[in-house]
Amino acid sequence: MGYLLDTHSLLWALGEPDALSNRARAAIGDTGSIVQVSTASLWECAIKASIGKLELPEEFFDAVTMAGFEELQIRIPHLQVYVALPMHHRDPFDRMLVAQATAESLTLISNDSKIAEYDVDVLT
């Protein structure tokens, strides 16, 4: 099964796994799962860290790959889905995650209620 972590789920998976639901932890920990992290989430973390809204451990970006998560680059098919999305959510990073999950047929691991308004598989 393929999963895409939203930004909060990524932060929790790496730093506060108990903040994730039991189902999310099980999916992430399943050796048969492919868990991906969008460059959009990594960029969001970098922006927030650089302006003081988020404190990241020094090894945060290395920890993503050390945890076995795959990096999902933003590609043209993702952008094509993005421009057609309804404006249920105003956050461009979250909208990109929805677009990527949709285009790649991934289940998005997220607790964001706005994301659930989209036609995308969500695991909370």
C-alpha positions in Angstrom: 0.0 0.0 0.0 1.2 3.5 -0.7 0.9 6.4 1.7 1.8 10.1 1.6 2.4 11.9 4.9 1.1 15.4 5.4 3.4 17.8 7.1 2.1 17.3 10.6 2.1 13.5 10.2 5.7 13.7 9.1 6.6 15.8 12.1 4.8 13.4 14.4 6.2 10.3 12.8 9.7 11.6 13.3 9.4 13.3 16.7 6.1 12.4 18.4 4.8 9.1 17.1 2.2 8.8 19.9 0.5 11.8 18.4 -0.5 9.6 15.4 -3.5 7.3 15.5 -2.8 3.6 16.0 -3.9 3.0 12.4 -1.5 5.6 11.1 1.4 4.2 13.2 0.6 0.7 11.9 0.4 1.8 8.3 3.7 3.7 8.6 5.4 0.8 10.4 4.2 -1.9 8.0 7.2 -3.2 6.1 4.9 -3.7 3.1 4.0 -0.1 3.0 5.6 2.6 0.8 5.6 5.8 2.8 6.3 9.0 0.9 7.0 12.6 1.9 6.4 15.4 -0.5 9.0 18.0 -1.3 6.2 20.4 -0.6 6.1 19.3 3.1 9.9 19.5 3.3 9.8 23.0 1.8 7.0 24.0 4.2 9.1 22.8 7.2 12.2 24.7 5.9 10.2 27.9 5.5 8.6 27.7 8.9 12.0 26.9 10.5 13.7 29.8 8.8 11.1 32.3 10.1 11.0 30.9 13.6 7.6 29.2 13.4 9.0 25.7 13.7 11.9 24.3 15.6 13.5 21.4 13.7 16.3 19.2 15.0 19.5 19.7 13.1 19.3 16.2 11.6 15.6 16.5 10.6 16.0 16.3 6.8 18.4 13.4 7.1 15.9 11.6 9.4 13.3 11.5 6.7 15.4 9.1 4.6 16.8 7.3 7.6 13.2 6.5 8.6 12.8 4.8 5.2 10.4 7.4 3.8 10.7 8.1 0.1 10.8 11.7 -1.3 8.0 12.5 -3.7 9.1 15.3 -6.0 6.5 17.7 -7.5 5.8 16.8 -11.1 3.7 18.1 -13.9 0.8 15.6 -13.4 0.6 16.8 -9.8 0.3 20.4 -11.0 -2.4 19.4 -13.5 -4.5 17.9 -10.7 -3.7 20.9 -8.4 -5.1 23.5 -10.8 -8.4 21.6 -11.1 -8.9 21.2 -7.3 -11.8 23.0 -5.7 -10.8 25.5 -3.1 -11.9 23.5 0.0 -8.5 24.3 1.5 -6.6 27.6 1.1 -3.2 26.3 2.1 -1.1 25.7 -1.0 1.1 23.1 0.6 -1.9 21.0 1.7 -3.6 21.4 -1.7 -0.4 20.1 -3.3 -0.4 17.1 -1.0 -4.0 16.3 -2.1 -3.0 16.7 -5.7 0.0 14.4 -5.3 -2.0 11.8 -3.4 -4.7 11.9 -6.1 -2.3 11.7 -9.1 -0.3 8.9 -7.5 -3.2 7.0 -6.0 -1.8 7.3 -2.5 -3.6 7.4 0.8 -2.9 10.6 2.5 -2.1 10.3 6.2 -3.6 13.5 7.8 -5.8 14.7 10.6 -6.7 17.9 8.7 -10.5 18.0 8.4 -10.4 20.2 5.3 -8.4 17.6 3.4 -11.2 15.1 4.0 -13.5 17.3 1.9 -11.5 16.3 -1.2 -12.0 13.1 -3.2 -8.9 11.5 -1.9 -8.2 8.5 0.3 -7.3 9.7 3.8 -6.1 7.8 6.8 -6.5 9.7 10.1 
